[in-house]
Amino acid sequence: MDGLGFLSHIEGVLFPEVLVSGWSVLLVLLAPHLLDARLHVTLETPGRSPRLVQEIQGARVQDVLRRTRTHVPPGWRIEPPLAAALRDGMAIRLSPPAPRRPTKVPRPRRAVRSFSRSSSPSPLSPVDLNHADAAALDRLPGIGPSLARAILERRRARGGSFRSLADLEGIKGLGPRRIERLGPLVRFR
């Protein structure tokens, strides 16, 4: 029996599926994990049935995707991560991104001003356009400082009094819709 003769006896008992000789037998004894170098991995993608893929030992998830020519759209999740080492029986799952909820953009709000209760306009106490100052007019919805000044100038030009909402027509910045909205909030004395 030569020096490696006992290995041929061992390879028939321990490794019957592998027929090797010489240096290969020595390699088998030193690194037996190299004999079964194939891993079985399942690739699961939406809309397709799972595929069983064979890969070599030491491969990573990205290698499976590249070899199977699987296109991964931007934003899709890959589980486990691309750099994860494969294990036998592992499942690789591709899933679309979660649907986004529309983001609600906050509308800019007008600064809240604190005024005494009696001077603020409400349906119970409408603002008298013939006697209101700029601050009282400014508190009306849709009327800012510049429109309040324009209303006061028109009042002075008319001799100090308005008789109806129609008298407000022609003021730059006050259109028919805005005048209509002011109707329940103002009065004329």
C-alpha positions in Angstrom: 0.0 0.0 0.0 1.4 3.4 -1.0 1.4 6.4 1.3 -2.1 7.5 0.1 -3.5 4.0 -0.1 -5.4 4.3 3.2 -7.1 7.4 1.8 -8.8 5.5 -0.9 -10.3 3.3 1.7 -11.4 6.3 3.7 -12.9 8.1 0.7 -15.1 5.1 -0.1 -16.5 5.0 3.4 -16.7 8.7 4.3 -17.3 10.2 0.9 -18.9 7.5 -1.3 -20.4 10.1 -3.7 -17.0 11.6 -4.6 -14.5 9.7 -6.6 -11.3 11.5 -6.2 -7.7 10.5 -6.0 -4.3 11.9 -5.2 -4.2 15.5 -4.1 -8.0 15.8 -4.3 -8.4 13.3 -1.5 -6.0 15.4 0.6 -8.1 18.5 -0.2 -11.3 16.6 0.8 -9.8 15.7 4.2 -8.5 19.2 4.9 -11.6 21.1 3.6 -14.6 18.8 3.4 -17.1 21.7 3.1 -15.8 22.3 -0.4 -17.3 19.1 -1.5 -20.9 20.3 -1.2 -20.3 23.8 -2.6 -23.8 24.3 -3.9 -26.4 26.3 -1.9 -30.1 26.2 -2.7 -31.8 29.6 -2.4 -35.3 30.7 -3.1 -35.9 33.9 -5.1 -39.3 35.4 -4.4 -40.6 38.3 -6.5 -44.1 39.8 -6.6 -46.2 38.5 -9.5 -44.0 35.4 -10.1 -43.8 32.0 -8.6 -40.7 31.5 -6.3 -37.6 30.2 -8.1 -35.1 27.8 -6.7 -31.6 28.9 -7.5 -28.4 27.0 -7.0 -25.4 29.1 -6.0 -21.8 28.4 -4.9 -20.6 28.7 -1.4 -19.6 32.2 -0.4 -22.0 33.9 -2.8 -24.0 36.9 -1.8 -27.5 38.1 -2.5 -26.3 40.5 -5.2 -24.6 37.6 -7.0 -28.0 35.8 -7.2 -29.8 38.8 -8.6 -27.0 39.4 -11.2 -26.9 35.8 -12.3 -30.6 35.4 -12.6 -30.8 38.8 -14.4 -33.5 40.0 -11.9 -34.2 43.7 -12.4 -34.8 45.5 -9.1 -36.7 48.8 -9.7 -35.5 51.8 -7.7 -37.0 52.0 -4.2 -37.8 48.3 -4.0 -36.8 46.5 -0.8 -34.5 43.5 -0.9 -34.5 41.2 2.1 -31.8 40.2 3.2 -29.5 43.1 2.2 -27.5 42.8 -1.0 -24.2 42.2 0.8 -25.5 39.3 3.0 -23.8 36.0 2.6 -26.0 33.2 1.4 -27.0 30.2 3.5 -28.6 27.0 2.3 -32.4 27.2 2.3 -32.4 31.1 2.4 -35.2 33.0 0.8 -34.5 36.3 -1.0 -37.6 38.5 -1.1 -38.1 41.5 -3.4 -41.0 43.8 -2.4 -42.3 47.1 -3.8 -42.0 50.2 -1.7 -44.8 51.0 0.7 -47.4 53.4 -0.8 -46.7 56.9 0.2 -49.3 59.0 2.0 -49.8 62.3 0.4 -48.1 64.9 2.6 -50.4 67.6 3.7 -48.8 71.0 3.1 -49.8 73.4 5.9 -51.4 76.6 4.6 -49.9 79.8 5.9 -52.2 81.3 8.4 -52.7 84.9 9.2 -51.3 85.9 12.5 -53.8 85.7 15.3 -54.3 89.1 16.9 -55.8 89.6 20.3 -58.4 92.2 20.5 -61.2 93.0 22.9 -64.3 91.0 22.4 -66.5 93.9 21.7 -64.4 95.3 18.8 -64.0 92.0 16.9 -66.5 91.4 14.1 -69.0 88.6 14.5 -72.5 87.9 13.2 -73.9 89.4 16.5 -71.9 92.7 16.2 -71.2 93.7 12.6 -68.7 96.5 11.9 -70.2 99.9 11.0 -68.4 100.9 7.8 -69.3 104.6 8.4 -67.7 104.8 11.8 -64.9 102.1 11.9 -61.3 103.0 12.0 -58.5 101.2 10.1 -57.9 98.6 12.9 -61.5 97.5 13.0 -61.6 97.2 9.2 -58.4 95.3 9.2 -60.0 92.6 11.4 -62.5 91.7 8.8 -61.7 88.5 6.8 -60.0 89.3 3.5 -59.3 92.9 4.5 -55.7 93.8 5.2 -54.1 97.1 6.1 -53.9 98.4 2.5 -57.6 97.6 1.8 -58.6 99.2 5.1 -56.8 102.4 4.0 -58.5 102.2 0.6 -61.9 101.9 2.2 -61.2 104.9 4.5 -60.1 107.0 1.6 -63.2 106.1 -0.4 -65.4 107.0 2.7 -63.7 110.4 2.9 -64.1 111.0 -0.8 -67.9 110.2 -0.5 -68.4 112.7 2.3 -68.0 110.2 5.2 -70.8 107.7 4.6 -71.6 104.5 2.7 -75.2 103.5 2.1 -74.8 99.9 0.8 -72.3 97.3 -0.3 -72.6 98.6 -3.8 -70.8 101.8 -2.6 -67.7 99.6 -2.1 -67.5 98.6 -5.8 -64.6 100.2 -7.6 -62.1 100.0 -4.7 -59.0 98.3 -6.1 -58.6 94.9 -4.4 -62.3 94.5 -3.6 -64.0 92.3 -6.1 -67.7 91.2 -6.2 -67.0 87.9 -4.3 -65.1 89.6 -1.5 -67.8 92.3 -1.2 -70.5 89.5 -1.0 -68.6 87.8 1.8 -68.4 91.0 3.8 -72.2 91.5 3.6 -73.2 89.8 7.0 -70.1 91.3 8.8 -70.8 95.0 8.1 -73.6 97.5 8.6 -74.3 101.1 7.5 -75.6 103.7 10.0 
